[in-house]
Amino acid sequence: MAGLLVMAISGCQKDEIPPRETSYVLKVQDVLGVTGTATFVESDNNVTINLVLLGVTPGSHPAQLCMNTFAENGGLVVNLNPVDGSGKSSSLISSMTYNQLVDFDGYIKVMNSDSEPTVILAQGDIGGNVLTETNISYKLDTIQPYGVAGTALFEKRKNGNTLVTISLTGTIAGEEYPATINLSSVATIGGGPITKTLTSVNGTTGKSYTTIRRLDGGLVINYDNWLVYNGYINIYQSLAQFDKIISQGNIGSNID
């Protein structure tokens, strides 16, 4: 009879609910080749952030949780425990809940060392800044005789903001090429006014990354707005030769 009672009691126990967790990809922008993940694991009122990197060298590699996106270089929020030579790090976070972190406007970065904080081994956007699968690419045509051409990729973030990635061929290593979004189309006589200044293109990689939340004048603009925007993109030869456009292309409502 006692055995039956024990079985009855144990049969009423609820199954334990596994902790919630979310993983994010960490990767370098263009060089070094270190990749990995940041996993947020819920535990009671705390969150554990586990970093796992592939391709790291021996030593201690500082890690940080920062504001905004990697394209904006936001300020420090929390110093995470350094990634060791095995490529691992685990940090207990009590200042934010799991729900706050998975919606957070931020990113994680891992630096090469305390003496080389500007050398980024790996980084990745988290929370509301994660990229969705919604995107559109626009062609940037060359203007002769410069021979520079490429694409402008607009990607929608979870929070509705936009990551614009410009990819060019024909650029010169060591040079920087200013980029802007202008009102109207490439056919506009005299050119339309600049409405958003983009991050300059790195001539070595041919790339630039810009997170867009607002236009230069302060107007809030989201990804869906760009799909119908009356605009175009200019790439310039240099800051000193801002009047020389070397590549351009229409975007938004100017695409047939």
N, C-alpha and C positions, 0 to 999 in steps of 0.2 A: 504493500500500500504506500509506504514511504517513497519507494522507487518511482511509483506512478506520479506522486505529488511533485517530485523533483523534475520529472520529465515535463509535467504540465507547466511548471513555473518557467523552466528554461525555454519552452516552446513559445511563451508570450513575450520573450525579450525581443526588442527591435534590432534590426540589423544596423550596424554602425555605418553612418554616412561618410564616405571618403572625403578628404579635404578637397576643396576646389583648387584648381591650379590653371594658370595660363602661361603659355610660352611665347617668346618673341625672338625674332632672328636678329643676331648681331653680325655685322659684316663691315669691312672697311670700305671706303668709297671707291678707291681706284688702285691702291697699292698695298703691299705687304702680304695680303692674302690670308689673314687670320679670320676665321669664321666661328660662329658658335650660337649659343642660345642663352636667354635670360628667362628663368622660370619663376613665377610668383606662386607660392604655395601658402594657402590659408591655414593658420593654426591658432585656435582660440581667438584672442583679440589682436593677434600679431600676424605678420606676413614674413615668410622667409624668401629672400631672393637668392636663387642659386644660379651662378654663372658657370657655363662650361664652354671653353674655347678650344679650338683645334689649331695647331700650328704655332703655339706660343713658344718662346725661348725660355730657358731657365731664368729664374729671378722673380722678383716681386713686381707686379703690374697694378698700379692704382686703378680703382674703379669708382665711378660716380653716377648717381642719379641726378639728372639736371632738368631744368625747366625748358619748355618749348621743344623744338625739334633739332636734330643734328645739323640741319641746314641753317639754323639760326644761332647756334652756339649759346644756348641759354645758361643762366646762372646755376650754381651748385645748390642742390636741395639736401642731399644726403651723401656722405662719403661711405661707400661700401667697402667691405673687407677686400684687400688686394687679391688678385688672381695669382696663384702660385705657379711654380714651374710645371705642375701637372695640368694646368689649364682650368683649375677649379677655384671657386670662391662661394662662401655661404654667409649671408648677412641677415640678421633678425631686425625687422622694421616694426617699431611700435608707434611711430608718429602718424601713420596713415593706415586705414583699414584696407582690406582686400578690395572692396567695392570702389574705394577712392583711387587705388592704384591702377585698377584695370580701366579706369576712365581718365586717368591723369594726363595732363598736357605736358609730356616730358619725353626724355630719352635717356639711355644708358650708354656710357662710353668707358672704354678701358684704355689707359695710356701705357706707353712703353715702360716708363719708370718715373720716379719722383724728379729726376734731373732732366727728363725729356717729356714734360707734360703735353707738349704740342704734337708729339708723335702718337697718333691714335692707332692702336692695334685693331680695335673693333668697336662698332657702335650700332645702335638701332633705336628707332622710335618705338614708344610704348603707348599703352592706353588709348586715348582718343586720337593719337597721331598715327596709329597704324594705317597703312595703306589698304584700301579696299581693292577689289578687282575691276572697279570702274575707272576707265581712263580713255584718253583720246590723244592721237599723235598728229602733229601738223608738220608739213614739209617746209624746210628753210632752203630757199634756192640761192645759188651763188650769183653774185654780181661781178661780172668780168671787169678787170682781169684777175681778181683775187683768188678764185678757185676754192673758196670756203663754202661748204654746204652741210646740211644735216637735218635734224628733227628737233621739235620741241614737244616733249611728252607731258601732258597734264594728267595727274593722278589724284583721285579723290581720297581724302583721309576719312577715317571713321567719324570724326567730328565735323566733316563738311568742308574743311579747309583744303587747300590745293598744294601739291608738290609739283613744281615745274622743273623738269630735267632737260637741259639742252645738250645735245650730242652733236659735235661737229667733226668733219674731216677737213684736212688741208690747213690746220692751224700750226703755228710754229712754237716749238718747245721754249719755255721761258717767257713767252708773251702772255698778256691778258687782254681779253676782248670784251669791252662793255656790251651789255645787252639791255634792251628796254621793250616794254609793251606800249604801243602807241594807239591812240584813238583813230578810227577810220580804217582805210585799207592801203595796201602798197601802191594803189593807183592814185592816191591823193596827191594832188599837185602841191609841192612844197613840204609835204609830210604832215602827218597829224601830230598833236601834242603828246608828250610822254605822260602816261598815266600810271605806270608801274616800272620802277627800276629793278632789274633783275641782278642776281649775282653775276659778276664777270666770268666769262668762260676761261678756264685754265688752258693755256695753249699746249701744255705738255700732255694733258689727258684729253683735251677736246670737250670737257664736261663743265657744267655748272648746275648747282642745285639751289632752288629758291622755294621756301615755304611762303605761300601768299595767304594772308588773312585780310588785308586791307590794301586799297590803292594808295599811292603816295600822298594823296590829299586827305586820307583818313577814312574814306568810304569803305565799309565792310563789304567784302565780296567773297562768295563761296564757289565751289566747283561748278554747280549747276548754272550760276550766272555766266561763267566763262563760255559755256556751250553756245550762248546766244550773244556773246559780246561782240561789238563792232570794233575790231581791232586787228593789229598785226604786230609782228616782232621784228626788231632791227638788231643786227649784230654789227658793231663798229670796229674799225681797225685798231684803235687805241684811245685812251683817254686824251692823249695829246692831239689825236686826229678824229675827234668825235663827229666831225662832219662827213667822214668817209664811211659809208655803209658798205659792208662787204658781203652780207647775206641777209635775207629777209623772207618773211612768209606771212600770209593771212591766217587768222584764227577765228573761231566762233562763227558768227553769222555771215562772215565773208567767205566761207567755204561752201561751194556749190554742192 
